[in-house]
């Protein structure tokens, strides 16, 4: 056994954070680590963990798409008793595990609403006679709208960390483009490449999706506007004669799913999100999707052409920044959140269809899982 990893993750609205953490947990377990993935979000059925173990904290979620306020799953606001009990359970679990590595997903560069339990967790790690390596695992982009006070707080909290693993390809997206205090953290930072959440052995099997337009919206919690716009945009595009396949995430409300099915005409398939998404992308003529981390990585690895329609608010800029940076590099077309309409989406499809194939660019570095294993092995060995 290479060592023990205690990996904390909290998903608030969609399931992308948990999916990426599970992918990393599988890679670390396959690399010889004893991994405990500790999740604080809503339980997800069928989460693939490979050889990793899993622990579910008393779950909480975001109150709404603003992602600022936290509630229990039934919508009840958090109180001091709930916070204290969750923090106690988390610290007790950590002290029982006594890992070689403590890894936090996004924190302190995100998930600052969870400071009530993560600061005690960091203090518990530092108090151990043999302190573990403390590592922050982050995506390619963080919230750019954080105040200067919040950025300073992030840097101060990061003083307790030994390393920052940035799961991105710096040839495409650089962390410093969204994090203002890069100079204060770069000495402990390492780019791993993107973390790819797909099984290469399942690719290129069959003709499903051949020549189609694949429209997806992640977990579906905020995806209905994109799917509705796609139905209306189809006849306005040069791909109006192709089959359009709309994939509905499990978190989309049932009434919205039903409305999509009623609106879809001939040549449009509306169905649940599929496990063979990477194969659909590989076979498709064009992908239309939101700009969440996992979907974008799969798109860059497999799709021919793509349109990104990021979810975003005035506060949440991650997806919009990711889509903008890739569009500036000419790899995709993009429609910003406030601009989405059937007309703007059709225009973006036309642009992407006339532009270069994603495959004409240098392959994206998606070896983040193995690079993470290598980095942790070096830490533990030292």
C-alpha positions, 0 to 999 in steps of 0.5 A: 500500500502506497499510503492513505488518502482522506479526500473531502468533496462537497457538491452543491447543485450539480454532481460535477464536483463529485464525479471528478473527485470519484474519478481521482479517487479511482485513479489513486486507488488503482495507483496503490493508495487506500482512499477514503472519499468523504462527500458532503452533498446529496447521495448519488446512486451508482457512483463508480469508486473502483477500489476507493472507500466512501463516507457520506456526511449528513448532506447539504446542498445549495439553496438555489442556483446562486450557490451562496446559501446552504440548506439541508436536502429538504430545504431547511436552513442550516443551524449552529447545531447542524454545523457543529455536528457535521464538523465533529463527525468530519474531524472524528473520522479524520482522526480515526483514519490518520491518513498520509494525505489530506486532500480538499476539493476546491478549498480554500479556492472555493467552497468557503461556505464550508469553513465551519468544518474545513478549518477545524479539519485543517487544525486537526491535521496540523495537530497530529504528531505526524502531520499529513501532506495537506493538498488542495485539488482544484479545477482549471478555473475558479470564481473570478468575482471573489472580492480582494478580501476573499482572495486574501483570506484564500491566500492566508488559509492556503498557508496551511497547505503543502501543495496545490494540484491544478487539474488543467492543461496550461496550454489551454487554460491557466489558473492565474487567468482566474485567480488574482493572487497567483504569485502567492501560491505558484511555488506550491502549485503543479499542473496535472493535466485534466482529469478525464471521467471516461473509460477509454475501453468503452470508446468507438464501439458502435455507430450510435450518434453517427452524424448527429448533434448531441445536446447535453446539460450535465446533471440537468438542474439548470439545463432546461433553458439550453435544451429548449433553445436547442429545439427552437434553434435547430431549423435555423442552423446548417444542421437542420437535416441532422438528428438532434439528440437531447440528453436530459440529466437526472436532476431536471424536474419532471415537468420540464422533462415532459415539456421538452418531450412535447416540444420535440418534433421529428428528427429530435430525440429526447432521452435520459443522459447516457453512460456512453456519452464519450462515444456519442461525442466521438461519433457526432457531427457537433456537440452543444453543451454547458461548460462544466469541467467534466463535459468540457474535458470529454468534449475536448478529447472526443468531439469534432466541433462544439458549442459551449453554453455556460451556466453562470450568474453575476457571482458564478463565473467559472463556466463562462470563463472556461467557455470564453478562454476556449472560444478565444483559442478558436477551439469552440464557439460559445454563447454567454449565459445572458445571451442565450436564445434560439437565434444566438445558439443557431449563430454559434452552431453555424460558426462552429460548423464552419470553423476548424475541428477540435481534432485539428488542435494539439491533443489536450492533456487529460492524464490528470489522474495518473499525474496526481498519483505520481505527485502524491507518491513523491510526497509520501515517499519524501 
